[in-house]
């Protein structure tokens, strides 16, 4: 039996999501990218294709199962209806229901086993917030859709590195307080379980970054290492996990250091994002761990000003599709 | 004529003398500069023999330097203050070695202030030996600051692709945020600009990193630290004609600098600047002290004394060559 296709939600129609979906399909036909179906308004995609001067077959499908057969001839689309399909560059809050509906549909397909994984094109948080969407972004919404007791953990991955920021969109000055309130060990367990199940790493190794320079230098430059990070590492080690740290963050990301772990647990946004973006600016993928289904996304935003220009690079979306496919295969193989 | 770079030997019990000797035996060094070693001539001779090099060593008295400084690959020059530490054992913490390391730096500062050398490249000293030798400084930087009467300086890290200067360095993360002020932001931008301008870079473009994720995204993340602490300093620099910009999101600014958008990135805290530099170049990273009075440029290897391998001839000298390269690059260019 062939694996089910990937579901790709359209994201903000005014942004580069539609451009990237079209471009990913164009590049996919050689077989280098796994089959997917867009959950999108076909009118949005058609309008964007016209804008880009692309003559590209778009075929609405009734069920995801049709996607594999359609994929080589046309871009398969599970339709949602956007109130304003002609938007470009300026989000219309009237489209919010279609944007969130595509995500919800994708989750349902994953949970029903019809989709191998959900890949999401970028959404525009302010446009959704203006329409009353209560979540700060994809991750929290997905956790809610996944059901109670779900802790979603964000990982960023490229070929050379996987990082997990323990805190994300949090003021730098508030990071220590946020860390104190976080179950660091529980986050680490979610990461380790995902590395084993979805990345095919039998004995995953996790490196934990320190918060302060030189890992605090024995309390000289901060005591969060001793108070917050080391106890979590000790607890994990006692459970038999290969977890080490806290390591000074500046020497954790060069090639020799990276060879010693499968993922790095970082304490704050830039600590995780600087190494990923510096190593692989275009090809990073955002992966949500801890959900009952697989979800990846490009690690960039809607880039409204690039929509419809043909300038948007599809590297990250394509990497997200490939990673979702690889994760789905690893999970199926492990089951 | 190539510039004269003073190379201090550091702690003679560590790997300093042998990385100096290896560098003197490497053709790149003389292609860059006229190296003037400041250290113990006997320690240098011993290290030369350890690494199997064949150059001769002329010992110079710091109080009576010849008018012309003309070292060559066959004949090294060593300014030696005469402390006779050349036979101290490798790998041991010794007060005499700590004191000598301090004296080498002091002599180098004198020579820089007299414009006998264009810049200083330092081999590592040992903090414990330094303290035993009676000099209670945390490291080179503080010694240099005191010897030059400097209160405000900044650490730059450089690789061939990326230069980063820091608003704060060795303080905890939360303290680092608290210490950033518009004045400090302005001063560091000004320092980066003046250093590069004196080194011959016309209108250097200087990018300032944000403090919070996405540089705060207009107050969405953080407590407005960008607006409060960074933006007034950036605006002041721009008003004075400096090509400064930002605050930019920290995660993407380093890629942009490497692509060629900026000559220098101003990092707000230690790891923000150190992560990208060390990720790129664990062996080639050079630590540079900017802002010393008199415009003295000091570059340093980014490793320590490595007592465990001292005297074995296996220590790598690439970092010292890189330090010499940036000393040449950043030394003030004088009209010739």
Interface residues (C-beta under 8 A of the other chain):
Chain A: X168 X169 X170 X171 X172 X173 X174 X175 X176 X211 X212 X213 X214 X216 X221 X222 X224 X248 X249 X250 X251 X252 X253 X254 X255 X256 X268 X269 X270 X271 X273 X274 X275 X276 X277 X278 X279 X281
Chain B: X169 X170 X171 X172 X173 X174 X175 X177 X178 X211 X212 X213 X214 X220 X221 X222 X223 X225 X250 X251 X252 X254 X255 X258 X269 X270 X271 X272 X274 X275 X276 X277 X278 X279 X280 X281 X282
